[in-house]
Structures are given as structure tokens and as C-alpha cells.
Amino acid sequence: MGGGPRGSGDVGHRRRQSRLRLALLLAGAGAGVRRRAAGVDCNGDVLAAAGGAPGAADLVAFARRLETSEVDRVLERLDALGWSWVAPGDPAYPPLLGQVGDPPLGLFVRGRVTWGAVVAVVGSRRATAYGRQVARLLGEELAAAGVVVVSGMARGVDAAAHQGVVDRGGATVAVWGAGPDRVYPPEHRGLAEAIASTGALVTEYLPGTPPRPHHFPERNRILAGMAHAVVVVEAAARSGALVTARLALDEGREVLAVPGSIFSPQSLGPNALLRLGARPVLTPRDVLQLLPVVDGGGQPPWAAREGLLSHGEALTVDELAERSGVPVEALSVRLLELELEGEVERLGDGRYALR
């Protein structure tokens, strides 16, 4: 019998549907069309579904024309930038994102991750030193456990979380509020390159799209939709991080919050979430125990891994501060966390030792 290999027709159909999704995006499809398309699997007809949205007939006709006139041009430009277009049905598409009420038509992606357990770490752009320290610690420890960490690459908490993952050599995903050719904020260009080397950069916005203010609340639904759990580190009373938390709750995802000082405006958000019943994050283990699969990779305890302590020795906090170069105040907080996690113990004479 003639014909191509078994399944080649299905592959061709999925590729065509992926192109049509990009054409709909080029045509200016909004949330109504996105929601119609969300009900179509990779073997369905996305334009037929989109045409059912009120007033969408002209948009669908425009998308059909764009599929032949513009899609190839956009794909070539993406390839030159080192990005690709990923639609539902592609292994690189985040599996949890397809389950949300308003998923994107597709994503522009640079890099690649293996989707397993996923946590979004979000918080204030005006983070305190405490907030940045916590975010970086969460990034490090989640990465060490094989968790994919998602954030928005903004200043403050987001950047600290990404940096923690990068330092550990783990996979982190930055979801942008601009086109693939627009790094925002611009001073994070180096961080973006580091993220792409072990993880991925992601946006739903077309090349050339600037970082407009309304894009960031829109992209927060993608942050929440990718993750099994969302951790809010610091957030003011009105904050994009709280929008992400609300969206996560709407999708039935776990929401956790890091307790903060009652005197800090940046703690109003997480403390309010805790009052409403969010799970507190006192150690990274509080996050890890909620995830479906966590592989710690047989790594030694943090204190040993960082060269802070070796088995059989006991040191004072001043000696540990001198060894590590970490200020005593910050180190004392970390030692308390390690005590709570059962990694170290405080001896009767005030020295610390590995358990």
C-alpha cells in the first residue's frame, strides 16, 4: 500500500494546527478566541473552534490569509533569534498550562526544559534584602531537588529566584511580558542568557512587542498555569504577585507564602495570604513536600554542600560567618532554618554541628 509512514498524516495535521494558532495570534485573537481554541486538542480544527466565538468570522478569515502570507516570515525571524513557536501537542509545551481556563494559543520559547515538578516563585520588584535572600535560597534548594522554578525575571524577588537556580545549575523558566526580541528589564540580559542555557525563556507576545503595563497581569496567568504550586515571597498590598496567587487558586493550585515582618510594607501581601489560609513557607521542605515527584539526587545536606560544616566538627556562629563570608545576622537566620530542617543542631555551648 502507498502513503507515508504510519502517523505521518497526524504529524502533518498537528503542524498545520500549530501554524494556524500562530496565525490567529497574528490576527489579534483575544481571550474569547483563546478559550474556544483551548477546547481543541492537537488533532482538532482550531479555526473551526475559533470561528464559534462571537464576531470571530472576519478574524478567522484574516488568520487563514496570514497563515500563507506571514507565518513563515515570523518563524524565520524567530529562528534567527534562537526562538521557536511551541503549541499544544508539542512535548516542549508545559503540560499543566493546557488545563487552565485561558491558556495561550501557543508560546515563543528559547531553550528547553524537562517538565516535572514545577514551582512558581513570585514577589515584589522592590524586595528587601530578606526577600531576595529567601527567593535565592528557594531557587537553590528547589533546583537541587530537581524542581523547575518559574518566575517573571523582574527586578527583586523574581531575579533572585532565577539566580539561585542558575547558581545551582538547575532549570528555571522566565515568562516575559514582551516579545522575544525585547529583554525586560534590559539590565537582566545576562541573566536571560544564563536562564536560556539551562532552562527556558517564554512569552506569548509576538516579536517587536514592547513591555506594556497590561502585559504583566496577562502573563501572570501563564506563571500560575505552568506550576503545581505558587510561592509568594514578598508583595505589597496591591501587587502582581497577589494576582498570580489569585489566578493559581482559581486553577486549584497550591499557594504558599513566606511570613514577613509586620513592619514591612512588602510583607502585607504574604501575611494577608497566610491569614486567609495559605500554607506558610518556613523552609524549602515546606514546598517540596507538596510536589508530586521530588528527586533530591542524593545530595548532601546544604551545610555540608556549601562547605559550611563538615561531619565531626562544631563551630560558633562567628566562626561560621568568618568561614562563609556571610554576615552573622543573615547566617543566624539560615542556621535556624537548618535546625528546623534537621540538618544541624545547636550544642549546649552554642556551637553548631551537622546532625
C-alpha positions in Angstrom: 0.0 0.0 0.0 1.2 3.6 -0.7 1.4 6.6 1.6 3.9 7.8 4.1 4.9 6.3 7.4 2.2 5.5 9.9 1.2 8.6 11.8 2.8 11.0 9.2 -0.7 12.4 8.4 -1.3 13.1 12.1 2.1 14.9 12.4 1.3 17.0 9.4 -2.1 17.9 10.8 -0.6 18.9 14.1 2.0 21.1 12.4 -0.8 22.8 10.4 -2.8 23.4 13.5 0.3 24.9 15.2 0.7 27.3 12.2 -3.0 28.2 12.4 -2.6 29.0 16.1 0.2 31.4 15.3 -1.9 32.9 12.5 -4.7 33.6 15.0 -2.2 35.3 17.3 -1.0 37.4 14.3 -4.6 38.3 13.5 -5.1 39.7 17.0 -7.1 36.9 18.7 -8.2 37.8 22.2 -9.3 35.9 25.2 -12.6 34.7 23.7 -10.9 33.0 20.8 -8.2 31.6 23.1 -10.8 30.0 25.2 -12.5 28.5 22.2 -9.2 27.2 21.0 -8.4 25.7 24.4 -11.1 23.1 23.9 -9.4 21.8 20.8 -6.7 19.1 21.1 -3.8 18.8 18.7 -5.8 16.7 16.3 -8.8 19.0 16.1 -9.5 22.1 13.9 -8.5 25.2 15.8 -10.0 27.6 13.2 -13.4 25.9 13.2 -13.4 26.2 17.0 -12.3 29.8 16.9 -15.0 30.7 14.4 -17.6 29.8 17.0 -16.6 32.8 19.1 -19.0 35.8 18.8 -17.9 38.1 16.0 -14.9 36.0 15.1 -15.7 35.1 11.5 -13.7 38.0 10.0 -10.8 37.3 12.3 -10.7 33.7 11.3 -10.8 34.6 7.6 -7.9 37.0 8.2 -6.0 34.3 10.1 -6.4 32.0 7.1 -4.7 34.6 4.9 -2.0 35.2 7.4 -1.1 31.5 7.6 0.0 31.6 4.0 1.4 35.2 3.9 3.0 35.9 7.3 3.6 32.8 9.4 6.7 31.6 7.5 8.2 35.1 7.9 7.6 35.1 11.6 9.0 31.6 12.1 12.1 32.5 10.1 12.6 35.6 12.3 12.2 33.5 15.4 14.8 31.0 14.2 17.2 33.8 13.6 16.7 35.0 17.2 17.1 31.4 18.5 13.5 31.1 19.5 10.7 28.7 18.4 6.9 28.6 18.3 5.5 25.8 20.6 1.8 24.9 20.5 -0.3 22.4 22.5 0.7 18.9 21.5 4.4 19.7 21.3 6.5 17.9 24.0 8.0 21.3 24.9 4.6 22.8 25.7 4.1 23.0 29.5 1.6 20.2 30.3 -0.2 21.9 33.2 -0.8 25.0 31.1 -3.3 23.2 28.8 -5.6 22.6 31.8 -6.2 26.3 32.7 -9.3 28.3 31.7 -7.4 30.7 29.4 -4.3 29.2 28.0 -2.3 31.0 25.3 -2.7 29.9 21.7 1.0 28.9 21.9 4.3 30.1 23.3 7.5 31.5 21.9 10.3 29.6 23.6 14.1 29.8 23.8 15.8 26.9 25.5 14.1 23.7 26.7 13.2 22.1 30.0 12.0 18.7 31.0 8.7 19.3 32.7 8.3 17.6 36.0 7.5 19.2 39.3 7.1 23.0 38.8 7.0 25.8 41.3 6.4 29.5 40.6 8.3 31.8 42.9 7.0 35.4 42.7 7.2 38.6 44.7 7.9 42.3 44.8 10.2 44.2 42.5 11.1 46.3 45.5 12.1 43.4 47.5 14.0 43.8 50.8 17.4 42.1 51.4 15.4 39.5 53.3 13.1 38.8 50.4 15.9 38.5 47.9 17.8 36.1 50.3 14.7 33.9 50.7 14.0 33.9 47.0 17.5 32.9 46.2 17.5 30.2 48.8 14.3 28.8 47.4 15.7 28.8 43.9 18.9 27.0 45.1 17.1 24.3 47.1 14.3 23.7 44.7 16.8 23.3 41.8 18.9 20.9 44.0 15.8 18.8 44.3 15.2 18.7 40.5 12.2 21.1 40.6 11.6 23.5 37.7 11.3 27.1 39.0 9.2 29.5 37.1 9.2 33.3 37.6 8.9 36.5 35.7 12.6 37.8 35.5 11.5 41.1 37.1 13.7 43.0 39.5 13.7 41.9 43.1 12.3 38.5 44.1 12.0 37.1 40.5 15.6 37.8 39.6 16.8 36.4 42.9 14.9 33.2 42.5 16.2 32.7 38.9 19.7 33.4 40.1 19.5 30.8 42.8 18.5 28.2 40.2 21.2 29.3 37.8 23.8 29.1 40.6 22.8 25.5 41.3 22.8 24.6 37.6 19.1 23.8 37.6 16.2 24.5 35.2 14.3 27.8 35.6 11.8 29.4 33.2 11.3 33.1 32.8 7.9 34.2 31.5 8.2 37.6 29.8 5.7 40.4 29.3 7.3 41.5 25.9 8.3 40.0 22.6 11.2 37.5 22.2 13.4 40.3 20.9 12.8 42.6 23.9 14.7 41.8 27.1 13.0 43.4 30.1 14.3 44.8 32.3 17.3 45.5 30.0 19.8 45.1 32.8 18.8 41.4 33.0 20.2 40.5 29.6 23.0 38.5 31.2 20.5 36.7 33.5 18.4 35.9 30.5 21.3 34.3 28.7 22.1 32.2 31.8 18.5 31.1 32.1 18.3 30.0 28.5 21.5 27.9 28.9 19.9 25.5 31.4 16.2 26.4 31.2 13.9 28.5 29.0 12.7 31.9 28.2 9.0 32.1 27.4 6.5 34.6 26.1 3.1 34.7 24.3 3.8 38.1 22.7 4.9 38.5 19.1 8.4 39.7 18.1 8.6 43.5 18.3 6.0 43.8 21.2 7.2 46.2 23.9 6.7 45.5 27.6 3.4 47.3 28.1 1.9 47.5 31.6 -1.1 45.3 31.0 1.1 42.5 29.7 2.3 41.7 33.1 -1.0 40.8 34.7 -1.8 38.8 31.5 1.5 36.9 31.7 0.8 36.1 35.4 -1.9 33.6 34.3 0.9 31.7 32.4 3.1 31.7 35.5 0.3 30.3 37.6 -0.8 27.9 35.0 2.6 26.3 34.5 3.1 25.4 38.2 1.9 22.9 40.7 2.4 25.5 43.4 3.0 29.2 43.7 5.2 30.7 46.5 4.7 34.4 47.3 7.9 35.7 48.9 7.1 39.5 49.3 4.3 41.6 47.9 2.8 44.9 48.7 -1.0 45.2 49.3 -1.6 45.7 45.6 0.9 43.5 43.7 1.2 41.4 40.6 2.4 38.6 42.8 -1.0 38.6 44.5 -2.7 38.5 41.1 -0.6 35.4 40.4 -1.7 33.8 43.7 -5.4 34.5 43.0 -5.1 33.0 39.5 -3.4 29.9 41.0 -6.2 29.5 43.5 -8.7 29.8 40.6 -7.0 26.9 38.9 -6.8 24.8 42.0 -3.1 25.1 42.5 -1.3 25.2 45.9 -0.5 28.7 47.2 2.2 29.2 49.8 3.5 32.4 51.4 6.7 33.4 53.2 6.0 35.1 56.5 7.5 38.6 56.8 7.9 41.4 59.3 4.7 43.1 60.4 6.6 46.4 60.0 7.4 45.9 56.3 5.0 47.0 53.6 6.4 44.3 51.4 5.1 41.7 53.9 1.5 42.8 53.7 0.7 40.5 50.8 2.1 37.2 52.0 1.0 37.8 55.6 -2.6 38.5 54.3 -2.4 35.2 52.3 -1.4 33.4 55.5 -4.3 34.9 57.3 -6.6 33.6 54.6 -5.2 30.1 54.8 -2.2 29.9 52.6 0.5 27.4 53.6 3.4 29.0 55.3 7.0 28.5 54.0 9.4 28.3 56.8 11.9 26.0 55.0 12.2 24.9 51.4 11.0 21.5 52.6 7.5 23.0 53.1 7.3 23.5 49.4 8.9 20.2 48.4 6.5 18.1 50.4 3.6 19.3 48.3 5.0 18.4 44.9 4.1 15.2 43.0 7.6 14.0 42.4 10.8 15.3 44.1 14.2 13.9 43.4 16.8 15.2 45.7 19.6 13.5 43.7 21.2 12.1 46.8 22.8 15.5 47.6 24.4 16.0 51.0 22.8 18.5 53.4 23.1 22.1 52.4 25.5 23.0 55.2 27.9 20.3 54.1 27.4 21.0 50.4 28.3 24.7 50.9 31.4 23.9 52.9 29.9 25.5 55.9 30.3 22.4 58.2 31.9 19.0 57.9 31.0 16.0 59.9 32.7 15.7 63.2 33.3 19.5 63.7 31.4 22.1 65.7 31.7 25.8 65.2 30.3 29.0 66.7 28.2 31.4 64.5 31.2 33.8 64.4 33.5 31.1 63.2 30.9 30.1 60.6 30.5 33.7 59.5 34.2 34.1 59.0 34.4 30.8 57.1 31.5 31.6 54.8 31.8 35.3 54.4 28.1 35.6 55.2 27.1 38.3 57.8 26.3 37.0 61.3 22.7 38.2 61.2 21.9 36.5 57.9 23.8 33.4 58.9 21.8 33.1 62.1 18.6 33.1 60.2 19.9 30.4 57.9 21.2 28.3 60.8 17.7 28.5 62.4 16.2 27.2 59.2 18.7 24.4 59.1 17.8 23.5 62.7 14.2 23.3 61.8 15.0 21.2 58.8 17.0 18.8 61.0 20.3 19.4 59.1 22.2 20.9 62.0 21.9 21.1 65.8 22.9 23.7 68.3 25.0 22.3 71.0 24.9 23.2 74.7 27.9 25.5 74.3 26.3 27.4 71.4 28.3 25.8 68.7 26.7 24.2 65.6 27.3 20.7 64.2 25.8 18.5 61.4 23.3 16.0 62.6 
